[in-house]
Every structure is written in structure tokens, then in C-alpha cells.
């Protein structure tokens, strides 16, 4: 059975946990995600850009425009690098990067921040931040501890090859509301700056 976009959007619940990276700029919608994932998913994200993966999956897979191979909903919620080239961050090992999360409606659970290879959707190296319990407690954003919404990560060494090109890697914030069973992902595109070339000195 095929439902209209309006009918599907009407099914989206209004009281569930939501979150997204606001600093640095995280992946947003554009023409590439519309082509890959279909207009139903894009309309849902326009209505709520902090929405969760399981709900988006239900919506996208009912859309005739959804292309599973191109729209990986468990990588940045299907949002595409091609729509976000203007927001690529350039970092080097050792840089301290401030992160801000908008936790619009909390549900207690677990969370982490990591670098993810976009081709394999596999974590690169160790987690940069981990909350193995007690993440986003309470009933409103003001109940959430500040250090769960505003914190810094240090860019690790060893990314110079895997993440040298924009689009190869993302910095991903991942959150699972364990009781709600809702998964949130938000991604920042970045590349690792090429190391400065050392000039040789010659003696006459």
C-alpha cells in the first residue's frame, strides 16, 4: 500500500527525544538527499531536523523515490556529502574542536562521538567521547548536564591518509535513547590538512 507524504507525516509522533550537532555545522538536506532518499524523508527532516533514524526509515521505505543503495539511513540519517561541501571543516591532529549539541527533548541513554569512514560506515580509531550510561536524562533540555551538550574533542593522529579528502570521513555524534529505542545521528564533514612540507637546508 502506498501512502501520501501528508498522510505519512501525520504519523510522526510529537513527544520523543531529538538532537543534532549545531556547532560545527552538521549535514543538512539538499537536492542530493532528495534524489537518494525521496521527498518523504526530506519533508520529514524539513519539519524536524532532529528526527530519529527508525522513524525516517519507516517513512523513506514507503517512498517510490527511495534508493536504498544511495540512501544509507544509518550513516548521517541518509544526508549526503554533495549537499554539504560548503561546510567541510579542515583540521589537523591535535586540534581541539568545540562541539555543541541541541538536545531538544531528552531521553536517557548512551552516546558517543567518533570518526566514521563514509565508504564502509565503520568507526576509524577509538571513540573520541563516550557516555556508556546516563546520557540526556530528564524531561526537558534544561535537565541535561551542560557537559553532555557542550564539550570538545581532540582530533587524533593517524587520520592523515583515511581522512585526507573531504567526504571520506565524518565526525559523528550518535545517541540511543535506551527506553525509547530511538537512534540519533548527526555528522560533520571534515578533512585532515596535509602536513606542512619541511624545507631542506643545504650547506655550501
Residue pairs with C-beta under 8 A, 6 or more apart in sequence:
2 62
2 64
3 62
5 39
5 40
5 43
5 63
8 40
8 44
8 59
8 62
9 40
9 43
9 44
9 47
9 59
12 44
12 47
12 48
12 51
12 55
12 59
13 55
15 105
16 52
16 105
16 107
16 177
16 180
16 182
17 52
17 103
17 104
17 105
17 106
17 107
17 109
17 136
17 175
17 177
17 180
17 182
17 184
18 48
18 50
18 51
18 52
18 103
18 104
18 105
18 184
19 50
19 101
19 102
19 103
19 104
19 136
19 173
19 175
19 184
19 186
20 26
20 49
20 50
20 101
20 102
20 184
20 186
21 99
21 100
21 101
21 102
21 173
21 186
21 187
21 188
22 100
22 101
22 102
23 98
23 99
23 100
24 87
24 89
24 97
24 99
24 188
25 84
25 87
25 188
26 186
26 187
26 188
27 76
27 77
27 79
27 80
27 81
27 83
27 84
27 87
27 170
27 186
27 187
27 188
27 189
28 49
28 79
28 83
28 84
28 87
29 42
29 45
29 46
29 49
29 79
29 83
30 80
30 82
30 83
30 84
31 83
32 80
32 81
32 82
32 83
33 41
33 42
33 71
33 78
33 79
33 80
33 83
34 42
34 65
35 65
35 67
35 70
36 67
36 70
36 71
36 78
36 80
37 60
37 63
37 65
37 66
37 67
37 70
37 71
37 73
37 78
38 60
38 63
38 64
38 65
38 66
38 67
38 71
39 63
39 65
40 59
40 60
40 62
40 63
40 65
40 66
41 56
41 59
41 60
41 63
41 66
41 71
41 78
44 51
44 55
44 56
44 59
45 51
45 56
45 77
45 79
50 102
50 104
50 184
51 77
52 182
52 183
52 184
53 73
53 74
53 77
53 182
53 183
53 184
53 185
54 181
54 182
54 183
55 182
56 73
56 77
56 78
57 73
60 66
60 71
60 73
60 78
61 68
71 78
72 78
72 121
74 121
74 183
74 185
75 116
75 118
75 121
75 170
75 185
75 187
76 170
76 172
76 185
76 186
76 187
77 185
77 186
79 187
81 118
81 166
81 167
81 189
84 189
85 166
85 189
87 188
87 189
88 166
88 167
88 189
88 190
88 191
89 97
89 171
89 188
89 189
89 190
89 191
90 190
90 191
90 192
90 193
91 97
91 155
91 190
91 191
91 192
91 193
92 155
92 192
92 193
92 195
93 155
93 156
93 157
93 158
93 159
93 160
93 192
94 154
94 155
94 157
95 154
95 155
96 152
96 153
96 154
96 155
97 152
97 153
97 154
97 155
97 171
98 150
98 151
98 152
99 113
99 150
99 151
99 152
99 153
99 173
100 149
100 150
101 148
101 149
101 150
101 173
101 186
102 141
102 149
103 136
103 141
103 144
103 148
103 149
104 141
105 140
105 141
106 136
106 137
106 138
106 139
106 140
106 141
106 143
106 144
107 136
107 177
107 178
107 179
107 180
107 182
108 134
108 135
108 136
108 137
108 138
108 177
108 178
108 179
109 135
109 136
109 175
109 176
109 177
109 178
109 179
109 180
110 131
110 132
110 133
110 135
110 175
110 176
110 178
111 129
111 130
111 131
111 135
111 136
111 148
111 173
111 174
111 175
111 176
112 127
112 128
112 129
112 130
112 131
112 173
112 174
113 127
113 128
113 129
113 130
113 153
113 171
113 172
113 173
113 174
114 123
114 124
114 125
114 126
114 127
114 128
114 171
114 172
114 174
115 123
115 124
115 125
115 128
115 156
115 159
115 163
115 169
115 170
115 171
115 172
116 122
116 123
116 124
116 169
116 170
116 171
116 172
116 187
117 123
117 124
117 162
117 168
117 169
118 167
118 168
118 169
118 170
119 168
124 159
124 162
124 163
124 169
125 156
125 158
125 159
126 156
128 153
128 154
128 156
128 171
129 151
129 153
131 148
135 148
135 175
136 144
136 148
136 175
136 177
137 143
137 144
137 145
138 144
141 149
153 171
155 192
159 169
159 192
160 192
160 194
160 195
162 168
162 169
163 169
163 190
163 191
163 192
164 191
164 192
164 194
165 191
166 189
166 190
166 191
167 189
168 191
169 190
169 191
170 187
170 188
170 189
170 190
171 187
171 188
171 190
172 185
172 186
172 187
172 188
173 184
173 185
173 186
173 187
174 183
174 184
174 185
175 183
175 184
175 185
176 182
176 183
176 184
177 184
